[in-house]
Amino acid sequence: MAKCKFCQAELPEGTTICPDCGKDNKEEKKMTPGKTALVIAAVVVLAALVVALIYAGMGVTVTSEEQTDASVETVTETEAPATIPADGNPDDETAKGTYTAADADVIAAKDTVVARVGDYTLTNSQLQMFYWTEVRNFLSSYGAYASMLGMDTTKPLDVQTCAMADYPCTWQQFFLASALNSWRNYQATAAEAEKAGYQLDAEMQAQLDAAVENLEQTAEMYGFENAEALLLSDVGPGADLEDYQHFLNLYYTGSMYFSDLCEKDAPTDQEVEDYFTANEETYASNGLTRDTKTVDVRHVLIMPEGATSENIRTDTFEDAAWEASRQKAEELLKQFEQGDKSEESFAELAKTHSQDGSASNGGLYSGVQEGQMVEAFNDWCFDDIRQPGDYGLVKTEFGYHLMFFVDSQPVWKESAKSDLISARANEALSGILEQYPMEAEFDKILLGFVDLNAEAEEAATQTQSQAQSAAEPVEGDSNVWIIAGVSAALLAAAAFVFRRKEEAI
């Protein structure tokens, strides 16, 4: 019998909800948190990475005639020697082999322009911020899974072939392409914001203005001499506080402008309906129909007399024990009926009397899918006649459950709405990018070196511990991009997906 990955209790066959701790054991990727208070940033940062990957390779023009250079002449003493992997793309940036250079050379190239979008330029020092953001986002999001995806953090990124790309390249080249296109995305949308006379609201502008000051405070908190030292630790040599501010300016302005742009094009209910109808066959092939729904339900579990969460799965209980359980459940049901019979009063009943792990949450199970719970529990929830406010008594192998039906949600509406929003956002972004083709001079790009191995090990350990102990984020001491936490509001706004502005603040 399968065990709950949170509390190690045995799971009843046919359900992923643990009757002991109340947590859902459905498989899902765990997000690796950063330092204390940075967990939110680590979660939302992935969205920006996804967008960069979606548009990777879009409109890049190589202008250098020297991109077949085998390598940069020197590397720092802390680096492993770089080698050139097999290259199947000699006409673009993957031909260079490595972009890693000595610290002094990276610093000297600070003001070298390495990419252009219209009249806007990206310097080599500004690129450091975008490049290491892509790397950090990846490690923050996947942590322990990096090795499963083919990344060895004990080796430099320029000597490993990237298995995630659809063309032969190294991890360094993969992240570089993502970084350049991420810059293009935000520079283009920021340029459109400027053209439209768009301004950030006062609260967001205040966060932006205080970014460097907050970075100084963060540096002191974690034992760095100053903000520059923290920046060097996280993004290597070549970038300074001015580059950090430039990075934030583009993210704030571009992402918030684009978010507001998408909000104005929010789909109506009829448009969502039409979109689902037009794609109904595709949704059906993926198991989603108009009848597919999830439910929110509350319950109070009363086990047979003498049962505990440890022995309910293994021991057999006398009829008298079950009868005592039924009588207590019916008494509680009468108590509920004598009150206002509201969801709130039922939740209080669950908190006081339920022997289930969900008691602390008022017995609530949210987003329950059909077939996820044990049979009798499932059948009551998904009965076609079920209506909000319904209540009743159900017996399962775990005891008697006082049930309260909160609501049901047709899955197709939210799925279709989300897909339509994404499609419109993609179309809008593509339209903007068509006006801003990018030219990148890859022969001028020099990247600094940052040792990722220790951080990746800490992130992996933390992710593993998180999966074993609880579903909640762990506020550990993993050094996964401290800087990310300084601008959590920025990163939340940078997802490039539609959501209401007040939710992003």
Stockholm file with secondary structure:
# STOCKHOLM 1.0

chainA/1-505         MAKCKFCQAELPEGTTICPDCGKDNKEEKKMTPGKTALVIAAVVVLAALVVALIYAGMGVTVTSEEQTDASVETVTETEAPATIPADGNPDDETAKGTYTAADADVIAAKDTVVARVGDYTLTNSQLQMFYWTEVRNFLSSYGAYASMLGMDTTKPLDVQTCAMADYPCTWQQFFLASALNSWRNYQATAAEAEKAGYQLDAEMQAQLDAAVENLEQTAEMYGFENAEALLLSDVGPGADLEDYQHFLNLYYTGSMYFSDLCEKDAPTDQEVEDYFTANEETYASNGLTRDTKTVDVRHVLIMPEGATSENIRTDTFEDAAWEASRQKAEELLKQFEQGDKSEESFAELAKTHSQDGSASNGGLYSGVQEGQMVEAFNDWCFDDIRQPGDYGLVKTEFGYHLMFFVDSQPVWKESAKSDLISARANEALSGILEQYPMEAEFDKILLGFVDLNAEAEEAATQTQSQAQSAAEPVEGDSNVWIIAGVSAALLAAAAFVFRRKEEAI
#=GR chainA/1-505 SS CCBCTTTCCBCCTTCCBCTTTCCBCCCCCCCCCCSTTCHHHHHHHHHHHHHHHHTTTTTEEECCSCTTCCCCSCCCTTSCCCCCCCCSCTTSGGGSCCCBCCHHHHHHTTTCEEEEETTEEEEHHHHHHHHHHHHHHHHHHHGGGTGGGTCCTTSCGGGSBCSSSSSSCBHHHHHHHHHHHHHHHHHHHHHHHHHTTCCCCHHHHHHHHTHHHHHHHHHHHTTCSSHHHHHHHHHCTTCCHHHHHHHHHHHHHHHHHHHHHHHHTCCCHHHHHHHHHHTHHHHHHTTCCTTCEEEEEEEEEECCTTCCTTTTTTCCCCHHHHHHHHHHHHHHHHHHHTTTCCHHHHHHHHHHHCCSGGGGGTTEEEEEETTSSCHHHHHHHTCTTCCTTCEEEEEETTEEEEEEEEEEEEHHHHHHHHHHHHHHHHHHHHHHHHTCCEEECGGGCCBCCCCCHHHHHHHHHHHHHHHHHCSSCCCCCCCSCHHHHHTHHHHHHTTCSCCCHHHHC
#=GC SS_cons         CCBCTTTCCBCCTTCCBCTTTCCBCCCCCCCCCCSTTCHHHHHHHHHHHHHHHHTTTTTEEECCSCTTCCCCSCCCTTSCCCCCCCCSCTTSGGGSCCCBCCHHHHHHTTTCEEEEETTEEEEHHHHHHHHHHHHHHHHHHHGGGTGGGTCCTTSCGGGSBCSSSSSSCBHHHHHHHHHHHHHHHHHHHHHHHHHTTCCCCHHHHHHHHTHHHHHHHHHHHTTCSSHHHHHHHHHCTTCCHHHHHHHHHHHHHHHHHHHHHHHHTCCCHHHHHHHHHHTHHHHHHTTCCTTCEEEEEEEEEECCTTCCTTTTTTCCCCHHHHHHHHHHHHHHHHHHHTTTCCHHHHHHHHHHHCCSGGGGGTTEEEEEETTSSCHHHHHHHTCTTCCTTCEEEEEETTEEEEEEEEEEEEHHHHHHHHHHHHHHHHHHHHHHHHTCCEEECGGGCCBCCCCCHHHHHHHHHHHHHHHHHCSSCCCCCCCSCHHHHHTHHHHHHTTCSCCCHHHHC
//
